[in-house]
Amino acid sequence: MLVPPHGGRLVDRQLDEDQATDLIESAESLGSLTLNERERNDLEMIGNGAMSPLEGFMGRHDYRSVVDLMHLSSGPGWSIPITLSTKSDDPEVSPGDRVALRDEEGLLWGDMLVEDVFQADLEAEAEKVLGTKDPSHPGVAYLEGLSGTYVGGAVRSIRRREWEEFARYRLDPKETRVLFRARGWNTVVAFQTRNPVHRAHEYIQKCALEMVDGLLLHPLVGQTKKGDVPAEVRMFCYETILRCYYPETRVTMSVFPSAMRYAGPREAVLHAIMRKNYGCSHFIVGRDHAGVGDFYGTYDAQMIFDRFDADELGIVPLKFEHAFYCRKCQGMATMKTCPHDSNQHVFLSGTRVREMLGRGELPPPEFTRPEIAEILLESMKSRESE
């Protein structure tokens, strides 16, 4: 039996076709709040149940409880505030108002029944959630661009599957749960990535796969930072490596349309909770999960799980050390299993890989599979010629 959703019930705030038509007609007479890219991602994740038990953007009680205590005010563990900030051109709203939710171009994405309007302490949010007030952190920079007035309330979202990228891989939590049951999987491990899979990733995924029935490769295709490999290139890499090096009956892939916060430890917890909602019993937490720059310690994202009781989150974090290819061992290893000096280890930073690709060189097969290296090289050439 699959793990239950967080909070015990899978939320569904998505409108069917008839309901969406009614909303589109009625929204013409409503005031509108504007969603930025992150908020649009969050609206989808609330709507499809990935953020269960949330039914909307947080009001002040949940917001403060999450920022200060890493729990929702009703009790369940939760590590990142999910909020909607007013924009300069938005009308004033009050509890009880129903408002349309639109993007910057005016396109309708859903609606909200306003339950709370409050002023947030963005500086405290940055310090407690992100662990820093340094504006060079992308999450801090995001907060500094907000008005500080948050609007909370239950939402409804409109799905536009025919407009979406990677539609065949965009499975909602209720759909992954059906897929896992159809395959006879009771235990499933999820792997979060926003980078092309290299040999270290492959190694820890396959180690995890020895413990469970199936693997969900769950690449993030929501908002990321400048410089990350484009989502379409990453998806081609994932398709290639799964086809060539993984057992077809024990792996599947679905995109994870969430926005990155780069919040390190706290975001690792959120990623685990959301994968639980997709039906996963285990979640891989590697080095510097969801980190950026030098803001977090190498294994901070693993240690934060020790702050929760074993059954509090309802998903098992699988904590892996940094993996590498050892020339002496002639295989993949970690410091837990390899006795050899670091000069025998093949490890390349993202910067080093980009430098090699920029010179037209392929990273060595000890670092990444040749098929993946070729895809990355062709992508680099295409971007440089644009």
C-alpha positions as CSV (number, residue, x, y, z in Angstrom):
1,M,0.0,0.0,0.0
2,L,1.3,3.5,-0.9
3,V,2.0,6.0,1.8
4,P,-0.9,8.3,2.5
5,P,-0.8,12.0,1.5
6,H,0.6,14.5,3.9
7,G,-2.2,15.4,6.3
8,G,-4.1,12.2,5.3
9,R,-6.0,13.6,2.2
10,L,-4.9,14.4,-1.3
11,V,-6.2,17.9,-2.0
12,D,-7.7,18.6,-5.4
13,R,-8.3,22.3,-6.2
14,Q,-8.3,21.9,-10.0
15,L,-11.4,22.8,-12.0
16,D,-12.8,20.5,-14.6
17,E,-13.7,21.8,-18.1
18,D,-17.2,22.9,-17.2
19,Q,-16.1,24.6,-14.0
20,A,-13.3,26.3,-15.8
21,T,-15.7,27.7,-18.4
22,D,-17.9,29.1,-15.6
23,L,-14.9,30.7,-13.9
24,I,-13.7,32.3,-17.1
25,E,-17.1,33.9,-17.6
26,S,-17.5,35.0,-14.0
27,A,-13.9,36.3,-13.6
28,E,-14.7,39.2,-15.9
29,S,-16.6,40.9,-13.1
30,L,-13.9,40.2,-10.4
31,G,-11.0,42.1,-9.2
32,S,-7.7,40.5,-10.0
33,L,-4.4,39.7,-8.2
34,T,-1.3,39.3,-10.2
35,L,0.8,36.1,-10.0
36,N,4.5,36.1,-10.7
37,E,6.2,33.0,-12.1
38,R,6.9,31.4,-8.7
39,E,3.3,32.0,-7.6
40,R,1.9,30.5,-10.8
41,N,4.1,27.4,-10.1
42,D,2.7,27.3,-6.5
43,L,-0.9,27.6,-7.7
44,E,-0.4,24.6,-9.9
45,M,1.2,22.6,-7.0
46,I,-1.6,23.5,-4.6
47,G,-4.2,22.8,-7.2
48,N,-3.0,19.3,-8.1
49,G,-2.4,18.2,-4.5
50,A,1.4,18.2,-4.5
51,M,1.2,20.7,-1.6
52,S,-1.4,18.8,0.4
53,P,-2.8,19.6,2.9
54,L,-2.6,23.2,1.7
55,E,-5.8,24.4,-0.1
56,G,-4.5,27.9,-0.9
57,F,-1.9,30.5,-0.2
58,M,-1.0,30.8,3.5
59,G,-2.7,33.2,5.9
60,R,-0.8,34.8,8.8
61,H,-1.2,31.9,11.3
62,D,0.3,29.2,9.0
63,Y,2.9,31.7,7.7
64,R,4.2,32.5,11.2
65,S,4.1,28.9,12.4
66,V,6.0,27.7,9.4
67,V,8.6,30.5,9.5
68,D,9.2,30.1,13.2
69,L,8.4,26.4,13.9
70,M,8.5,24.5,10.6
71,H,4.9,23.3,11.2
72,L,1.5,24.3,10.0
73,S,-0.7,25.9,12.6
74,S,-2.8,22.7,12.5
75,G,0.2,20.5,13.4
76,P,1.8,18.8,10.3
77,G,5.4,19.5,9.6
78,W,6.0,22.1,6.9
79,S,9.2,24.0,6.2
80,I,8.6,26.8,3.5
81,P,5.9,29.5,3.5
82,I,3.7,29.3,0.4
83,T,2.5,32.9,-0.1
84,L,1.0,35.3,-2.5
85,S,2.3,38.9,-2.4
86,T,0.3,41.9,-3.7
87,K,1.7,43.8,-6.7
88,S,1.8,47.6,-7.2
89,D,-1.2,47.6,-9.6
90,D,-3.3,45.2,-7.6
91,P,-6.5,46.5,-6.1
92,E,-7.0,46.4,-2.3
93,V,-8.8,43.2,-1.2
94,S,-10.4,42.2,2.1
95,P,-11.4,38.9,3.7
96,G,-14.5,37.6,2.0
97,D,-13.6,38.9,-1.4
98,R,-13.4,36.5,-4.4
99,V,-10.7,37.5,-6.8
100,A,-9.3,36.3,-10.1
101,L,-5.7,35.2,-10.2
102,R,-4.0,36.3,-13.4
103,D,-0.4,36.5,-14.7
104,E,1.4,39.7,-15.8
105,E,-0.2,39.4,-19.3
106,G,-3.7,39.2,-17.8
107,L,-4.2,35.5,-18.5
108,L,-6.5,33.8,-16.0
109,W,-5.0,31.0,-13.9
110,G,-7.6,30.5,-11.2
111,D,-9.4,32.3,-8.4
112,M,-9.1,32.8,-4.6
113,L,-11.5,33.4,-1.8
114,V,-9.6,35.9,0.3
115,E,-9.3,34.8,4.0
116,D,-6.5,37.0,5.3
117,V,-4.4,40.1,4.3
118,F,-1.4,40.8,6.4
119,Q,2.0,42.4,6.5
120,A,5.0,40.0,6.5
121,D,8.4,40.5,8.1
122,L,10.4,39.7,5.0
123,E,13.7,40.2,6.7
124,A,12.8,37.7,9.4
125,E,11.5,35.3,6.7
126,A,14.8,35.5,4.9
127,E,16.9,34.9,8.0
128,K,14.8,32.0,9.3
129,V,13.8,30.2,6.1
130,L,16.8,30.9,3.9
131,G,19.3,31.3,6.8
132,T,20.7,34.5,5.4
133,K,19.8,38.2,4.6
134,D,22.6,38.4,1.9
135,P,21.0,39.9,-1.2
136,S,23.3,37.8,-3.4
137,H,21.2,34.8,-2.4
138,P,18.5,34.4,-5.1
139,G,15.8,33.7,-2.5
140,V,16.7,36.9,-0.6
141,A,16.7,38.9,-3.8
142,Y,13.2,37.5,-4.6
143,L,11.9,38.6,-1.2
144,E,13.5,42.0,-1.5
145,G,11.4,42.5,-4.7
146,L,8.1,41.9,-2.9
147,S,5.6,44.4,-1.4
148,G,5.5,42.6,1.9
149,T,1.7,42.4,1.9
150,Y,0.6,38.8,1.7
151,V,-2.9,37.6,0.8
152,G,-4.0,34.2,2.0
153,G,-7.0,32.1,1.1
154,A,-8.3,28.9,-0.7
155,V,-7.7,28.8,-4.4
156,R,-9.0,27.0,-7.5
157,S,-6.8,26.5,-10.5
158,I,-7.4,26.0,-14.2
159,R,-5.3,23.3,-15.9
160,R,-4.2,23.9,-19.5
161,R,-2.5,20.6,-20.3
162,E,-2.4,21.2,-24.0
163,W,-0.3,24.4,-23.5
164,E,2.2,22.7,-21.2
165,E,5.8,21.7,-22.0
166,F,6.6,18.0,-21.5
167,A,2.9,17.2,-21.3
168,R,3.5,13.4,-21.5
169,Y,5.6,13.6,-18.4
170,R,3.4,16.0,-16.4
171,L,1.6,13.7,-14.0
172,D,-0.3,15.0,-11.1
173,P,0.0,13.2,-7.7
174,K,-3.3,11.3,-8.2
175,E,-1.8,10.1,-11.6
176,T,1.5,8.9,-10.2
177,R,-0.3,7.1,-7.5
178,V,-2.4,5.3,-10.1
179,L,0.8,4.5,-12.1
180,F,2.6,3.1,-9.0
181,R,-0.3,0.9,-8.1
182,A,-0.6,-0.4,-11.7
183,R,3.0,-1.4,-11.6
184,G,2.6,-3.1,-8.2
185,W,4.9,-0.7,-6.4
186,N,4.3,-0.2,-2.7
187,T,7.6,1.5,-2.0
188,V,9.0,4.2,-4.3
189,V,12.0,6.4,-4.0
190,A,12.0,9.9,-5.6
191,F,15.1,11.7,-6.9
192,Q,14.9,15.4,-7.3
193,T,17.2,17.1,-9.8
194,R,17.6,20.3,-11.7
195,N,20.8,19.2,-13.5
196,P,21.5,16.5,-16.0
197,V,22.1,13.1,-14.4
198,H,25.7,12.2,-14.1
199,R,27.4,9.1,-12.8
200,A,27.3,10.1,-9.1
201,H,23.5,10.6,-9.5
202,E,23.1,7.3,-11.2
203,Y,25.1,5.5,-8.5
204,I,23.0,6.8,-5.6
205,Q,19.7,6.2,-7.5
206,K,20.6,2.6,-8.2
207,C,21.8,2.1,-4.6
208,A,18.3,3.4,-3.5
209,L,16.6,1.2,-6.1
210,E,18.1,-1.9,-4.4
211,M,15.9,-1.0,-1.3
212,V,12.5,-0.3,-2.9
213,D,10.1,-1.4,-5.6
214,G,10.5,1.6,-8.0
215,L,12.3,4.8,-8.8
216,L,10.6,8.1,-9.7
217,L,13.0,10.4,-11.5
218,H,11.4,13.7,-10.8
219,P,13.2,16.6,-12.5
220,L,12.2,20.1,-11.5
221,V,11.1,22.1,-14.5
222,G,9.6,25.1,-12.7
223,Q,11.4,28.4,-12.3
224,T,15.2,28.0,-11.8
225,K,18.1,30.5,-11.7
226,K,20.0,31.9,-14.7
227,G,22.8,29.6,-15.8
228,D,21.0,26.3,-15.1
229,V,20.9,23.9,-18.1
230,P,17.6,24.5,-20.0
231,A,14.8,22.2,-19.1
232,E,14.4,20.8,-22.6
233,V,18.1,19.8,-22.7
234,R,17.8,18.2,-19.2
235,M,14.7,16.2,-20.3
236,F,16.5,14.8,-23.3
237,C,19.4,13.7,-21.1
238,Y,17.0,12.0,-18.7
239,E,15.2,10.2,-21.5
240,T,18.5,9.0,-22.9
241,I,20.0,7.7,-19.7
242,L,16.8,5.9,-18.6
243,R,16.6,4.2,-22.0
244,C,20.2,3.1,-22.0
245,Y,21.1,2.3,-18.4
246,Y,18.0,1.6,-16.3
247,P,15.6,-1.4,-16.1
248,E,12.4,-0.2,-17.8
249,T,10.0,-2.0,-15.4
250,R,11.5,-0.4,-12.3
251,V,11.8,3.3,-13.2
252,T,9.5,6.0,-14.4
253,M,9.8,9.8,-14.9
254,S,7.5,12.7,-14.3
255,V,8.3,16.4,-14.3
256,F,8.0,18.4,-11.1
257,P,6.7,21.8,-12.0
258,S,7.7,23.5,-8.8
259,A,9.7,26.7,-8.4
260,M,13.2,26.6,-6.8
261,R,13.7,28.6,-3.7
262,Y,17.4,27.6,-3.3
263,A,16.5,27.4,0.4
264,G,18.9,24.4,1.1
265,P,17.8,22.4,4.2
266,R,14.3,23.8,4.5
267,E,13.6,23.2,0.8
268,A,14.9,19.6,1.1
269,V,12.1,19.0,3.7
270,L,9.5,20.6,1.4
271,H,10.7,18.5,-1.5
272,A,10.3,15.3,0.6
273,I,6.8,16.2,1.7
274,M,5.7,17.0,-1.8
275,R,7.1,13.6,-3.1
276,K,5.1,11.9,-0.3
277,N,2.0,13.4,-1.9
278,Y,3.0,11.9,-5.2
279,G,3.0,8.5,-3.5
280,C,6.7,8.1,-2.7
281,S,7.8,6.4,0.5
282,H,11.5,7.4,0.2
283,F,13.4,10.5,-0.9
284,I,17.0,10.8,-1.8
285,V,18.9,13.6,-0.1
286,G,22.4,14.2,-1.5
287,R,25.0,16.8,-0.8
288,D,23.9,20.4,-0.7
289,H,20.3,19.6,-1.7
290,A,18.6,22.7,-3.1
291,G,21.6,24.8,-2.1
292,V,23.2,27.7,-3.9
293,G,26.8,29.1,-3.6
294,D,28.3,28.6,-0.2
295,F,25.3,29.5,1.8
296,Y,24.7,26.0,3.3
297,G,27.0,23.3,4.7
298,T,27.5,20.2,2.5
299,Y,25.2,18.0,4.6
300,D,22.9,20.6,6.3
301,A,20.0,19.4,4.1
302,Q,20.4,15.9,5.6
303,M,20.8,16.9,9.2
304,I,17.6,19.0,9.2
305,F,15.5,15.8,9.0
306,D,16.8,14.9,12.4
307,R,14.7,17.8,13.8
308,F,11.5,15.9,13.0
309,D,10.2,12.7,14.7
310,A,10.7,9.6,12.6
311,D,7.0,9.4,11.6
312,E,6.3,13.1,11.6
313,L,7.0,13.6,7.9
314,G,5.9,10.2,6.8
315,I,8.6,9.7,4.2
316,V,12.1,8.2,4.7
317,P,15.0,10.4,3.7
318,L,17.8,8.4,2.2
319,K,21.0,10.3,3.0
320,F,23.9,9.8,0.6
321,E,27.4,11.2,0.8
322,H,29.1,12.7,-2.2
323,A,29.8,10.0,-4.8
324,F,32.7,9.8,-7.3
325,Y,34.5,7.4,-9.6
326,C,37.6,6.0,-8.0
327,R,40.4,4.9,-10.4
328,K,41.8,2.5,-7.8
329,C,38.4,0.9,-7.0
330,Q,37.6,1.0,-10.7
331,G,34.0,2.0,-9.9
332,M,31.7,4.4,-8.2
333,A,32.1,4.9,-4.5
334,T,31.8,7.4,-1.5
335,M,34.1,8.1,1.4
336,K,32.1,5.5,3.3
337,T,33.3,2.8,0.9
338,C,36.5,4.0,-0.7
339,P,39.9,3.9,1.2
340,H,41.9,5.7,-1.5
341,D,43.4,9.1,-1.6
342,S,41.3,11.9,-3.3
343,N,43.8,12.2,-6.2
344,Q,42.3,8.9,-7.3
345,H,38.8,10.3,-7.4
346,V,37.2,11.8,-10.5
347,F,35.0,14.7,-9.6
348,L,34.2,17.7,-11.8
349,S,32.5,20.9,-10.7
350,G,29.7,22.4,-12.8
351,T,32.1,25.2,-13.6
352,R,34.8,22.8,-14.8
353,V,32.3,20.9,-16.9
354,R,31.0,24.1,-18.6
355,E,34.7,25.1,-19.3
356,M,35.3,21.7,-21.0
357,L,32.2,21.9,-23.0
358,G,33.1,25.5,-24.0
359,R,36.4,24.2,-25.4
360,G,34.6,21.5,-27.3
361,E,35.8,18.7,-25.0
362,L,33.7,15.9,-23.7
363,P,33.7,15.3,-19.9
364,P,35.3,11.9,-19.2
365,P,33.0,8.8,-19.0
366,E,33.9,8.3,-15.3
367,F,32.0,11.6,-14.7
368,T,29.1,11.2,-17.1
369,R,27.8,8.7,-19.7
370,P,29.1,9.5,-23.2
371,E,25.6,9.8,-24.6
372,I,24.9,12.6,-22.0
373,A,28.2,14.3,-22.7
374,E,27.3,14.5,-26.4
375,I,23.9,16.0,-25.7
376,L,25.4,18.7,-23.4
377,L,28.1,19.5,-26.0
378,E,25.6,20.0,-28.8
379,S,23.5,22.1,-26.5
380,M,26.4,24.3,-25.7
381,K,27.3,24.8,-29.3
382,S,23.7,25.6,-30.2
383,R,23.5,28.3,-27.5
384,E,26.8,29.9,-28.5
385,S,25.7,30.1,-32.1
386,E,22.4,31.9,-31.2
